Protein backbone atom coordinates (compact mmCIF):
# COMPACT_ATOMS: atom_id res chain seq x y z
CA UNK A 1 0.00 0.00 0.00
CA UNK A 2 1.31 3.43 -1.02
CA UNK A 3 2.36 5.58 1.92
CA UNK A 4 0.54 8.89 2.24
CA UNK A 5 2.44 12.15 2.56
CA UNK A 6 1.40 12.44 6.19
CA UNK A 7 2.62 8.92 7.04
CA UNK A 8 6.00 9.91 5.62
CA UNK A 9 5.97 13.03 7.82
CA UNK A 10 5.55 10.97 10.99
CA UNK A 11 7.54 7.73 10.40
CA UNK A 12 8.02 7.24 14.16
CA UNK A 13 4.25 6.61 14.45
CA UNK A 14 4.27 3.64 12.05
CA UNK A 15 4.37 1.06 14.84
CA UNK A 16 2.06 2.89 17.25
CA UNK A 17 -1.27 1.12 17.85
CA UNK A 18 -3.41 4.24 18.17
CA UNK A 19 -6.50 5.07 16.14
CA UNK A 20 -6.43 8.49 14.48
CA UNK A 21 -2.77 8.99 15.48
CA UNK A 22 -1.96 11.17 12.44
CA UNK A 23 -5.03 13.35 13.00
CA UNK A 24 -4.22 13.72 16.70
CA UNK A 25 -0.57 14.72 16.23
CA UNK A 26 -1.25 17.11 13.32
CA UNK A 27 -4.18 18.79 15.12
CA UNK A 28 -1.98 19.20 18.21
CA UNK A 29 0.83 20.77 16.14
CA UNK A 30 -1.48 23.19 14.29
CA UNK A 31 -3.30 24.24 17.48
CA UNK A 32 -0.03 24.53 19.40
CA UNK A 33 -0.67 26.26 22.78
CA UNK A 34 -4.40 26.83 22.27
CA UNK A 35 -6.71 25.26 24.89
CA UNK A 36 -8.45 23.18 22.20
CA UNK A 37 -5.20 21.22 21.74
CA UNK A 38 -5.18 19.89 25.32
CA UNK A 39 -7.40 16.85 24.76
CA UNK A 40 -5.39 15.79 21.69
CA UNK A 41 -2.09 16.21 23.58
CA UNK A 42 -3.41 14.24 26.58
CA UNK A 43 -4.48 11.30 24.37
CA UNK A 44 -1.07 11.28 22.67
CA UNK A 45 0.69 11.41 26.05
CA UNK A 46 -1.33 8.44 27.38
CA UNK A 47 -0.11 6.49 24.37
CA UNK A 48 3.55 7.37 24.85
CA UNK A 49 3.74 10.17 22.28
CA UNK A 50 5.35 13.36 23.59
CA UNK A 51 4.26 16.47 21.68
CA UNK A 52 7.34 18.34 22.95
CA UNK A 53 9.55 16.15 20.74
CA UNK A 54 7.84 17.56 17.63
CA UNK A 55 8.65 20.84 15.87
CA UNK A 56 6.62 23.97 16.59
CA UNK A 57 3.82 24.86 14.21
CA UNK A 58 5.99 27.51 12.54
CA UNK A 59 8.89 25.12 11.90
CA UNK A 60 6.61 22.22 10.90
CA UNK A 61 4.78 24.38 8.36
CA UNK A 62 8.04 25.74 6.94
CA UNK A 63 9.46 22.21 6.61
CA UNK A 64 6.32 20.99 4.83
CA UNK A 65 5.62 24.16 2.81
CA UNK A 66 2.23 24.73 4.44
CA UNK A 67 1.02 28.18 3.40
CA UNK A 68 -2.64 28.19 4.49
CA UNK A 69 -2.68 29.32 8.11
CA UNK A 70 -4.74 31.61 10.33
CA UNK A 71 -2.68 34.70 11.11
CA UNK A 72 -4.94 36.34 13.68
CA UNK A 73 -7.56 34.20 15.41
CA UNK A 74 -10.94 35.93 15.82
CA UNK A 75 -13.09 32.81 16.23
CA UNK A 76 -12.97 29.01 16.14
CA UNK A 77 -14.75 26.58 13.81
CA UNK A 78 -15.03 22.91 12.98
CA UNK A 79 -14.85 21.59 9.41
CA UNK A 80 -17.15 18.58 8.86
CA UNK A 81 -17.31 16.56 5.61
CA UNK A 82 -14.23 18.68 4.99
CA UNK A 83 -13.21 17.36 1.56
CA UNK A 84 -10.13 19.33 0.54
CA UNK A 85 -10.89 22.30 2.76
CA UNK A 86 -12.83 24.81 0.66
CA UNK A 87 -14.59 25.96 3.81
CA UNK A 88 -11.29 26.07 5.69
CA UNK A 89 -9.52 28.41 3.26
CA UNK A 90 -12.48 30.79 3.37
CA UNK A 91 -12.91 30.70 7.14
CA UNK A 92 -9.18 31.12 7.82
CA UNK A 93 -9.09 34.13 5.50
CA UNK A 94 -11.54 35.97 7.80
CA UNK A 95 -9.79 35.04 11.06
CA UNK A 96 -11.11 31.55 11.78
CA UNK A 97 -9.03 28.92 13.62
CA UNK A 98 -10.00 25.35 12.76
CA UNK A 99 -10.09 23.25 15.95
CA UNK A 100 -11.39 19.98 14.43
CA UNK A 101 -11.70 18.62 10.91
CA UNK A 102 -13.31 15.40 9.70
CA UNK A 103 -13.30 13.61 6.33
CA UNK A 104 -13.57 9.90 5.49
CA UNK A 105 -12.05 9.87 1.98
CA UNK A 106 -8.34 8.98 2.20
CA UNK A 107 -7.25 10.80 -0.97
CA UNK A 108 -9.02 13.99 0.14
CA UNK A 109 -7.40 13.70 3.58
CA UNK A 110 -3.97 13.62 1.94
CA UNK A 111 -4.71 16.75 -0.13
CA UNK A 112 -6.02 18.41 3.03
CA UNK A 113 -2.82 17.60 4.91
CA UNK A 114 -0.60 18.80 2.05
CA UNK A 115 -2.26 22.22 2.21
CA UNK A 116 -3.09 22.80 5.88
CA UNK A 117 -0.61 20.53 7.68
CA UNK A 118 -3.48 18.73 9.38
CA UNK A 119 -4.96 15.27 8.83
CA UNK A 120 -8.75 15.29 9.28
CA UNK A 121 -10.23 12.77 11.69
CA UNK A 122 -12.16 9.95 10.04
CA UNK A 123 -15.78 8.84 10.06
CA UNK A 124 -17.85 11.43 11.94
CA UNK A 125 -20.67 8.90 12.44
CA UNK A 126 -18.52 7.06 15.01
CA UNK A 127 -19.08 8.18 18.63
CA UNK A 128 -15.36 7.92 19.38
CA UNK A 129 -14.62 10.48 16.62
CA UNK A 130 -17.36 12.86 17.78
CA UNK A 131 -15.94 12.60 21.32
CA UNK A 132 -12.74 14.28 20.06
CA UNK A 133 -14.50 17.53 19.11
CA UNK A 134 -13.53 20.34 21.51
CA UNK A 135 -16.35 21.24 23.88
CA UNK A 136 -16.54 24.86 22.73
CA UNK A 137 -16.22 26.36 19.25
CA UNK A 138 -17.95 29.25 17.49
CA UNK A 139 -19.02 27.98 14.06
CA UNK A 140 -19.95 24.60 12.60
CA UNK A 141 -19.28 24.33 8.85
CA UNK A 142 -20.50 21.41 6.76
CA UNK A 143 -21.15 20.65 3.12
CA UNK A 144 -23.22 17.57 3.85
CA UNK A 145 -24.62 14.95 1.41
CA UNK A 146 -28.27 15.33 0.40
CA UNK A 147 -30.32 12.40 1.73
CA UNK A 148 -34.10 12.08 2.24
CA UNK A 149 -35.35 11.25 5.74
CA UNK A 150 -37.45 8.11 6.10
CA UNK A 151 -39.16 9.61 9.17
CA UNK A 152 -39.71 13.09 7.72
CA UNK A 153 -42.81 14.78 9.11
CA UNK A 154 -43.11 12.77 12.32
CA UNK A 155 -41.99 15.83 14.35
CA UNK A 156 -39.86 13.79 16.74
CA UNK A 157 -37.01 16.31 16.62
CA UNK A 158 -33.53 14.91 15.99
CA UNK A 159 -34.96 11.35 15.80
CA UNK A 160 -36.65 12.28 12.48
CA UNK A 161 -33.16 12.35 10.95
CA UNK A 162 -31.68 9.14 12.41
CA UNK A 163 -29.88 6.97 9.84
CA UNK A 164 -28.60 9.91 7.78
CA UNK A 165 -25.35 11.85 7.84
CA UNK A 166 -27.27 14.98 8.78
CA UNK A 167 -28.25 13.26 12.05
CA UNK A 168 -24.62 13.48 13.17
CA UNK A 169 -24.47 17.22 12.42
CA UNK A 170 -27.63 17.65 14.49
CA UNK A 171 -26.13 15.63 17.36
CA UNK A 172 -23.02 17.82 17.39
CA UNK A 173 -25.13 21.00 17.38
CA UNK A 174 -27.26 19.68 20.23
CA UNK A 175 -24.23 18.77 22.33
CA UNK A 176 -21.95 21.76 21.61
CA UNK A 177 -24.28 24.69 20.79
CA UNK A 178 -21.89 26.83 18.69
CA UNK A 179 -22.91 30.40 18.01
CA UNK A 180 -23.33 29.97 14.23
CA UNK A 181 -23.91 27.26 11.63
CA UNK A 182 -23.12 27.31 7.89
CA UNK A 183 -24.47 24.37 5.88
CA UNK A 184 -23.90 24.02 2.13
CA UNK A 185 -25.78 21.71 -0.20
CA UNK A 186 -27.00 21.32 -3.76
CA UNK A 187 -30.01 23.43 -4.74
CA UNK A 188 -31.94 20.17 -5.16
CA UNK A 189 -32.08 19.87 -1.36
CA UNK A 190 -35.00 22.32 -1.50
CA UNK A 191 -37.15 20.07 -3.71
CA UNK A 192 -35.88 16.73 -2.31
CA UNK A 193 -38.81 14.56 -1.15
CA UNK A 194 -41.23 17.35 -2.18
CA UNK A 195 -39.69 19.79 0.30
CA UNK A 196 -39.89 17.50 3.33
CA UNK A 197 -36.08 17.09 3.53
CA UNK A 198 -35.28 20.79 3.88
CA UNK A 199 -38.24 21.22 6.26
CA UNK A 200 -36.88 18.44 8.47
CA UNK A 201 -33.35 19.94 8.43
CA UNK A 202 -34.64 23.35 9.50
CA UNK A 203 -37.17 21.97 11.99
CA UNK A 204 -34.48 19.82 13.63
CA UNK A 205 -31.91 22.61 14.05
CA UNK A 206 -34.35 25.34 15.07
CA UNK A 207 -35.80 22.88 17.57
CA UNK A 208 -32.42 22.88 19.32
CA UNK A 209 -32.30 26.60 19.98
CA UNK A 210 -31.32 28.11 16.61
CA UNK A 211 -32.89 30.66 14.30
CA UNK A 212 -32.60 31.39 10.57
CA UNK A 213 -34.22 33.81 8.13
CA UNK A 214 -37.37 31.68 7.81
CA UNK A 215 -40.12 32.18 10.42
CA UNK A 216 -40.57 29.26 12.83
CA UNK A 217 -44.28 28.97 12.06
CA UNK A 218 -43.52 28.43 8.37
CA UNK A 219 -40.84 25.83 9.17
CA UNK A 220 -43.21 23.93 11.47
CA UNK A 221 -46.46 24.07 9.55
CA UNK A 222 -45.78 25.22 5.99
CA UNK A 223 -47.22 25.61 3.47
CA UNK A 224 -44.30 23.76 1.84
CA UNK A 225 -44.53 25.85 -1.35
CA UNK A 226 -43.90 29.04 0.62
CA UNK A 227 -41.13 27.37 2.66
CA UNK A 228 -39.38 26.29 -0.56
CA UNK A 229 -39.70 29.83 -1.95
CA UNK A 230 -38.04 31.25 1.19
CA UNK A 231 -35.26 28.63 1.01
CA UNK A 232 -34.57 29.66 -2.59
CA UNK A 233 -33.44 33.05 -1.26
CA UNK A 234 -30.52 31.20 0.37
CA UNK A 235 -29.23 29.94 -3.01
CA UNK A 236 -26.01 31.57 -4.21
CA UNK A 237 -24.08 30.83 -7.41
CA UNK A 238 -20.32 31.06 -7.94
CA UNK A 239 -20.77 33.14 -11.11
CA UNK A 240 -22.15 36.00 -9.01
CA UNK A 241 -19.06 36.08 -6.77
CA UNK A 242 -16.17 36.30 -9.20
CA UNK A 243 -15.86 32.70 -10.42
CA UNK A 244 -16.93 31.83 -14.01
CA UNK A 245 -19.06 28.82 -13.05
CA UNK A 246 -22.82 28.47 -12.77
CA UNK A 247 -22.92 26.56 -9.49
CA UNK A 248 -26.15 27.22 -7.58
CA UNK A 249 -25.85 26.01 -3.98
CA UNK A 250 -27.96 26.58 -0.91
CA UNK A 251 -26.14 28.15 2.04
CA UNK A 252 -28.17 27.70 5.22
CA UNK A 253 -26.97 30.15 7.87
CA UNK A 254 -28.34 29.74 11.39
CA UNK A 255 -27.50 31.41 14.69
CA UNK A 256 -28.06 30.50 18.33
CA UNK A 257 -31.23 32.15 19.61
CA UNK A 258 -29.37 34.17 22.26
CA UNK A 259 -27.58 36.13 19.49
CA UNK A 260 -29.19 39.53 19.15
CA UNK A 261 -30.09 39.55 15.45
CA UNK A 262 -33.42 39.09 13.69
CA UNK A 263 -32.27 38.47 10.12
CA UNK A 264 -29.10 37.43 8.29
CA UNK A 265 -28.30 39.51 5.22
CA UNK A 266 -26.71 37.35 2.55
CA UNK A 267 -23.83 38.85 0.52
CA UNK A 268 -24.94 40.82 -2.52
CA UNK A 269 -23.91 39.51 -5.96
CA UNK A 270 -20.89 41.25 -7.46
CA UNK A 271 -21.60 43.52 -10.41
CA UNK A 272 -18.60 42.43 -12.49
CA UNK A 273 -19.06 39.87 -15.25
CA UNK A 274 -16.92 36.76 -15.17
CA UNK A 275 -14.99 35.30 -18.10
CA UNK A 276 -13.92 31.69 -18.63
CA UNK A 277 -10.62 32.78 -20.20
CA UNK A 278 -9.53 34.10 -16.80
CA UNK A 279 -9.27 30.60 -15.31
CA UNK A 280 -7.67 28.87 -18.32
CA UNK A 281 -4.00 27.95 -18.54
CA UNK A 282 -1.73 28.70 -21.49
CA UNK A 283 0.03 25.87 -23.37
CA UNK A 284 -2.14 22.98 -22.21
CA UNK A 285 -0.66 19.53 -23.04
CA UNK A 286 -2.26 17.54 -25.87
CA UNK A 287 -3.23 14.81 -23.41
CA UNK A 288 -6.24 16.93 -22.34
CA UNK A 289 -7.65 17.00 -25.89
CA UNK A 290 -10.37 14.37 -26.11
CA UNK A 291 -10.01 11.48 -28.55
CA UNK A 292 -11.89 11.19 -31.85
CA UNK A 293 -13.85 8.27 -30.44
CA UNK A 294 -14.95 10.18 -27.32
CA UNK A 295 -15.78 13.31 -29.33
CA UNK A 296 -17.86 11.31 -31.80
CA UNK A 297 -19.69 9.71 -28.87
CA UNK A 298 -20.41 13.10 -27.27
CA UNK A 299 -21.80 14.46 -30.55
CA UNK A 300 -23.90 11.37 -31.21
CA UNK A 301 -25.46 11.41 -27.74
CA UNK A 302 -26.21 15.14 -27.96
CA UNK A 303 -27.91 14.63 -31.33
CA UNK A 304 -30.00 11.77 -29.93
CA UNK A 305 -31.08 13.90 -26.96
CA UNK A 306 -31.99 16.82 -29.22
CA UNK A 307 -34.17 14.55 -31.35
CA UNK A 308 -36.01 13.55 -28.17
CA UNK A 309 -36.50 17.21 -27.35
CA UNK A 310 -34.30 17.46 -24.27
CA UNK A 311 -31.15 19.47 -23.61
CA UNK A 312 -28.83 16.76 -22.35
CA UNK A 313 -25.36 16.20 -23.76
CA UNK A 314 -21.96 17.87 -23.66
CA UNK A 315 -21.50 21.60 -22.99
CA UNK A 316 -18.83 23.61 -24.84
CA UNK A 317 -17.21 26.87 -23.76
CA UNK A 318 -14.43 29.18 -24.94
CA UNK A 319 -12.33 32.00 -23.52
CA UNK A 320 -15.06 34.58 -24.07
CA UNK A 321 -17.83 32.55 -22.43
CA UNK A 322 -19.19 34.31 -19.36
CA UNK A 323 -19.27 31.13 -17.25
CA UNK A 324 -19.29 27.33 -17.48
CA UNK A 325 -21.82 24.81 -16.24
CA UNK A 326 -21.29 23.11 -12.86
CA UNK A 327 -18.20 20.95 -12.44
CA UNK A 328 -19.06 17.70 -10.63
CA UNK A 329 -17.28 14.72 -9.10
CA UNK A 330 -17.84 12.70 -12.28
CA UNK A 331 -15.91 15.16 -14.47
CA UNK A 332 -12.97 12.72 -14.67
CA UNK A 333 -15.10 10.25 -16.67
CA UNK A 334 -15.50 12.14 -19.94
CA UNK A 335 -15.47 15.89 -19.21
CA UNK A 336 -18.80 16.31 -20.98
CA UNK A 337 -20.21 19.01 -18.69
CA UNK A 338 -17.35 21.43 -19.47
CA UNK A 339 -15.44 21.09 -22.75
CA UNK A 340 -13.13 23.86 -23.94
CA UNK A 341 -13.24 24.75 -27.62
CA UNK A 342 -9.99 24.49 -29.60
CA UNK A 343 -9.48 25.84 -33.11
CA UNK A 344 -8.82 23.18 -35.73
CA UNK A 345 -9.03 20.21 -33.36
CA UNK A 346 -11.23 18.35 -30.92
CA UNK A 347 -12.22 20.17 -27.72
CA UNK A 348 -10.34 19.49 -24.51
CA UNK A 349 -11.06 18.87 -20.85
CA UNK A 350 -10.09 21.31 -18.14
CA UNK A 351 -6.72 20.66 -16.52
CA UNK A 352 -6.70 19.94 -12.76
CA UNK A 353 -5.33 23.44 -12.12
CA UNK A 354 -8.16 24.94 -14.18
CA UNK A 355 -10.64 22.87 -12.16
CA UNK A 356 -9.07 24.38 -9.00
CA UNK A 357 -9.31 27.86 -10.54
CA UNK A 358 -12.96 27.27 -11.42
CA UNK A 359 -13.69 26.64 -7.74
CA UNK A 360 -11.71 29.72 -6.69
CA UNK A 361 -8.80 27.92 -5.00
CA UNK A 362 -5.62 30.04 -4.75
CA UNK A 363 -2.64 29.42 -7.04
CA UNK A 364 -0.59 28.11 -4.09
CA UNK A 365 -3.05 25.29 -3.45
CA UNK A 366 -1.26 21.97 -3.92
CA UNK A 367 -3.02 19.55 -6.25
CA UNK A 368 -3.19 15.77 -5.79
CA UNK A 369 -0.78 13.86 -8.05
CA UNK A 370 -3.64 11.92 -9.67
CA UNK A 371 -5.72 13.83 -12.25
CA UNK A 372 -8.71 11.57 -11.53
CA UNK A 373 -8.54 12.39 -7.81
CA UNK A 374 -8.12 16.10 -8.59
CA UNK A 375 -11.30 16.18 -10.70
CA UNK A 376 -13.23 14.25 -8.05
CA UNK A 377 -12.03 16.48 -5.24
CA UNK A 378 -12.61 19.81 -6.94
CA UNK A 379 -15.94 18.61 -8.35
CA UNK A 380 -17.03 17.79 -4.79
CA UNK A 381 -15.78 21.04 -3.28
CA UNK A 382 -17.43 24.32 -2.43
CA UNK A 383 -16.59 27.41 -4.48
CA UNK A 384 -14.18 29.20 -2.14
CA UNK A 385 -15.06 32.85 -3.00
CA UNK A 386 -18.76 32.23 -2.25
CA UNK A 387 -17.97 30.73 1.17
CA UNK A 388 -15.60 33.61 1.87
CA UNK A 389 -18.35 36.17 1.17
CA UNK A 390 -20.81 34.27 3.36
CA UNK A 391 -18.27 33.83 6.18
CA UNK A 392 -17.40 37.55 6.12
CA UNK A 393 -21.07 38.29 6.81
CA UNK A 394 -21.30 35.59 9.49
CA UNK A 395 -18.37 37.22 11.32
CA UNK A 396 -19.79 40.72 10.95
CA UNK A 397 -23.47 39.98 11.68
CA UNK A 398 -23.35 37.04 14.13
CA UNK A 399 -19.94 36.58 15.75
CA UNK A 400 -19.16 40.23 16.39
CA UNK A 401 -22.61 41.09 17.78
QUICORUR-V738383 format. One line per field, one symbol per residue. phi: phi as a letter, one per 40 degrees, with the letter a starting at -180 (. if undefined). psi: psi as a letter, one per 40 degrees, with the letter a starting at -180 (. if undefined). burial: + if it has 24 or more other ideal C-beta (glycine too) atoms within 12 Angstrom, else -. Layout:
BEGIN
phi->???
psi->???
burial->???
END
This chain:
BEGIN
phi->.ccccccccbcccdcccacgcccccccccccfccdccdccccccccbgbcccccccddcdcccbfcbcbccbcbababbcfcfbgdccdccccbgcbcbabaaccccccccccdbbgbccccccccdccdcccdcbacbbbabcccbcbcbdgcfbgdccbdgbccdcccdccccbfccbbbbbacdcdccdffgcccccdccccccbgbbaccddccccbgcdcccccccccccbbdccbgbcacbcbcbcbbbcccccbbacccccccccccaddcbcccfcddcccccdcccccdccccccccccgbbchcbbbbdcccaccccbccdccagccabbcbcgadcbcccdccccdccgccdccccccccdcccccccccccdcccccccdcccccbccc
psi->hhhidddddgdeedehghifddddddddddebeideedddddddddefhhdeeiiidddddddefhegihdhhdiiiigifdbefdddddddeeeihhehihhdhddddddddddefhhiibheehddddeehidhidhhhhgiihhihdeheefebdddeieiddddddddddddfidihhhiiideddehffedddddddddddeefiiaehidddddeaidddddddddeehiideefehghgghihhhhiiieehgidihhihiiieiiihddeeiiifhideehiiddddddddddddddddeeieiaihiiadeidiiahhidedddeeddgihihheiiiiiiidddddddeeiidehhiidhdddddddddeiihdddddddddddddddde.
burial->---++++-++--+------+++++++++++++-+-++-+++-++----+-+--+--+--++--+-+-+++--+-+++++++++++++++++++++++++++++++++++++++++++++++++++---++-+++--+++++++++++++--+-----+-++--+++++++++++-++++++++++++++++++-++++++++++++++-+++++---++----+--++-+++-+++++++++++++++++++++++--+-+--+-++------+-+--++-------+++----+--+---------------++++---+-+++++++-++-++++++++----++++++++++++++++---++++--+-+++++++++++++++++++++++-+++--
END
